Amino acid sequence: MAQQLREQEIGTQWPGEEQEPIIVADRKGIVVVWPDRHTQRFSWSILRQASMVGLPPALGKEQLSKQ
């Protein structure tokens, strides 16, 4: 059903109009549907690890203790 709605939405856009990705969240993580219809799933644990990259060590530990 969701795939049919997505296909209808793509068909109704104006020629040359740039499409944006669609992001859907569920209990396992998020799914991104890219404009070229490629889909990609990111688990919550992978997203959490990626969000900690580049944080100072003290801040990263503080944020983990709040969760």
ZIQUI-V655928 format. One record per residue. RES is the residue in three letters. SS is DSSP state (2 for helix, 1 for strand, 0 for the rest). OMEGA is omega in whole degrees, -180 to 180 (NA if undefined). NEAR is the number of other C-alpha atoms within 12 Angstrom. Layout:
BEGIN
res=[RES,RES]
ss=[SS,SS]
omega=[OMEGA,OMEGA]
near=[NEAR,NEAR]
END
This chain:
BEGIN
res=[MET,ALA,GLN,GLN,LEU,ARG,GLU,GLN,GLU,ILE,GLY,THR,GLN,TRP,PRO,GLY,GLU,GLU,GLN,GLU,PRO,ILE,ILE,VAL,ALA,ASP,ARG,LYS,GLY,ILE,VAL,VAL,VAL,TRP,PRO,ASP,ARG,HIS,THR,GLN,ARG,PHE,SER,TRP,SER,ILE,LEU,ARG,GLN,ALA,SER,MET,VAL,GLY,LEU,PRO,PRO,ALA,LEU,GLY,LYS,GLU,GLN,LEU,SER,LYS,GLN]
ss=[0,2,2,2,2,2,2,2,2,2,2,0,0,0,0,0,0,0,0,0,0,1,1,1,1,1,0,0,1,1,1,1,1,0,0,0,0,0,1,1,1,1,1,2,2,2,2,2,2,2,2,2,0,0,0,0,2,2,2,2,2,2,2,2,2,2,0]
omega=[-180,179,178,178,179,180,177,-180,180,-179,-177,-179,179,177,179,180,-179,-180,177,178,174,-179,-180,179,172,-177,-177,-178,177,174,177,173,-178,-179,179,179,174,178,-180,179,175,180,180,-179,177,179,179,178,-179,-179,-179,-180,177,177,174,-176,-179,-180,179,179,180,-179,179,-178,179,-175,NA]
near=[7,11,13,10,11,21,16,12,17,24,14,13,15,10,9,8,11,12,19,15,18,23,18,19,16,13,12,14,18,21,22,21,24,19,21,16,18,12,17,19,22,22,19,17,15,15,16,17,16,14,16,19,13,11,15,12,12,12,15,19,13,13,16,15,9,8,8]
END
